[in-house]
């Protein structure tokens, strides 16, 4: 004899009476294939069709739940990755803006020094090599050039 009772709030609570045994849909779904086929032996075809259908729907429901769970986990991971990359982008923009400001300050200072040099050269032309009282502006003694090191820049 086959009898099925269902709870409207939770379909996994459906119970099935097969002969002297009573099974819930959850138990039918959790059974391995061999156990399920053993139960189907010796029951009428219509009952086995109904049990197979119940198992198929239960397995599908379980697979869909697992898929949704994996999807939720993946969405959470992607959301975390998005926030991390947004923070990295914000920091990179902040660094770029700071470097641009530093560059503008150095450029302005260079232009200022360049103007001062040009003004000085215009006020003190080097065309004359004679200084006051006939002294030479070009040094007569040779001194070693001062080495320029790049580490101070």
Secondary structure, DSSP 8 states (H G I E B T S, - for coil): -EEEE--SS-GGG-EEEETTEEEEHHHHHHS-HHHHHHHHTTS-HHHHHHHHHHHHHHHHHHHHHHHHHHHHHHHHHHHHHHHHHHHHHHHHHHHHHHHHHHHHHHHHHHHHHHHHHHHHHHHS-SS--B-GGG-BSS-SS--------GGG-
